[in-house]
Amino acid sequence: MNLKVSSFDEYKQVYKQSVEQPEQFWDGIAENFLWRKKWDKTLEWNFKEPNVKWFQGGKLNITENCLDRHLETLGDTPAIIWEPNDPSEDHRILTYRQLFDKVCQFANVLKNNNVKKGDRICIYMPMVPELAIAILACARIGAIHSVVFGGFSAQSIADRIQDADCSLVITCDGAFRGAKDIPLKNVIDDALVTCPSVKKVIVLTRTRTPVAMLKGRDVWWEDEIKKVETQRNTTCEPEEMDAEDMLFILYTSGSTGKPKGVVHTCGGYMVYAGYTFANTFQYEPGEVYFCTADIGWITGHSYIVYGPLSQGATSLMFEGIPTFPNAGRFWDIVAKFKVNILYTAPTAIRSLMSFGDSFVEGKDLSSLKKLGTVGEPINEEAWHWYDEKVGHGKCPIVDTWWQTENGGHMITPIAGITPTKPGYAMLPLPGIQPVLVDEKGEVIEGNGVSGNLCIRFPWPGMIRTTYGDHERCRQAYFATYPDMYFTGDGCLRDEDGYYRITGRVDDVLNVSGHRIGTAEVENAINMHSSVVESAVVGYPHDIKGQGVYAFVVSPNVHGNEDLTRKDIIMTVSRIIGAIAKPDKIQFVSGLPKTRSGKIMRRILRKIAEGETSNLGDTSTLLDPGVVEEIKSGAL
Ligand code: PRX
């Protein structure tokens, strides 16, 4: 069975088949991949525990699919094109053969450093090719990678390392991001003070910033490579993995507690990332594909590394930011490498729009054939700008809805095949069964309806567990509505049956496409010595999509509110990272609470949105007076 559908009629027919005979459908998709041994059983599942197993008995190594199997036909084809932060530095191209060699080499470095199948490895690196190499080298030998985005603080890294009990960290001396030089190794050193499980740190040279190298613990990437070169260790046999062996852990925020480690497994994730990449983007051999995400997020895992490489695609990786040295950088990259497919985030589009059209006009964007967006709802204005100024009205835009827990695209147009509409993710991919439910969990049938978005049948790329705490996985995704995976998103199905994601219905924010739990930010704010309590809500932000609005009770601000605000922001940066910094902090004398002590967030959300005229029923509040005070002090 072909991974790609080739017409809307075929989509409808394949979709129907995928719902009627899901196992047969997924068998056909999985046959497009390289298995050392074919699976015995396609699917075993229940959403109660939950227990989901795909392709049991199947044996594989995902790197054989991403590298070995392409060597004969695509050995000299670029696998990764790397564009550095500074446009005057040389770009790099790694062909499939070169990438294969480097992955084998680094896999041998890991082995030399005692890494074994099943060990957890934390990767904290900037967007350099060695990040992809490190990930693939882990997968090659069956080690489980846990990539942490470069914007997280030492405390956040330590939490993640401890949760997964990582034995080794791979990092860089520093990272270039725009005009900044970020000392990554320093951050790791701070994190490791509380991480006794880490025995080794491998440090790649990038910025040549001075770093502390601890004897016995810290080694240079380059030195370790030299060792395997002198050992003439050039190949590395792939570890044979069971389909349901863990491939990686990726931490993401929920509405409660600390971030959870989403677990993806080898077989199902491979099939799902490869299938969705091929189908959604209708990837054709030879096309240059540019995903602007960071590999520290799921989008980079699935759509810079595993999805494209499993399909023999050319994946462009960019180290820098869209506005450096100026807001024309993406367009220069598109012209330089004749990019055919561009996949980016609405927040990046809105930010570039705000600099005016002069940065995009006149750039050679004639190579572009397909465009995509991911991570958050896209507003119509940004959609049209992307369509007209970037796509010149000729490129289909795929607005891909999915989540870290999903492994790959779920509801999305298929480029050039299915219809598109601004702000709509449109239709589920074949194999995906979305349903809308009401508050009671009753399925809402028909069109022209809204509800909470659930998925009622498993798909190969779905979350298997949350690392070390299966009950948490059940609670977060499978306990709200019986026998369904609950996404946490609200959704509309219009008169034509097209889906539009309306945003989170839980206490999770989406700031510049980054997922942030309000409870996490509150915990961080509350760690500031003069804060008694706080409540965090989102509000509409022109560029970021959502901004972070914090209501803070702090009776003692040392007579200087502004300085205390800055101190609170610094505290959040230390505890979580700069991505979670509040945009607005309003000091209040109390929070609106019910008599049972629950904060009424609905009221705070309205105030943060500037909608103070209709706050709804406030009679159940313990002290309705605080609402007036909060309203009058709103920022
Ligand atoms: O609210 C949805 C939003 O992002 C959430 C998932 O975040 P994360 O796991 O960080 O993954 C982001 C990249 C896949 C979802 O629950 N979201 C993602 N894509 C879209 C979206 N909202 C609207 N439209 C989208 N295309």
Residues whose N, C-alpha, C, O or C-beta is under 5 A from the ligand:
A	BS01	PRX	T299 T373 V374 G375 E376 P377 D399 T400 W401 W402 Q403 T404 E405 T487 D489 I501 G503 R504 G513 R515
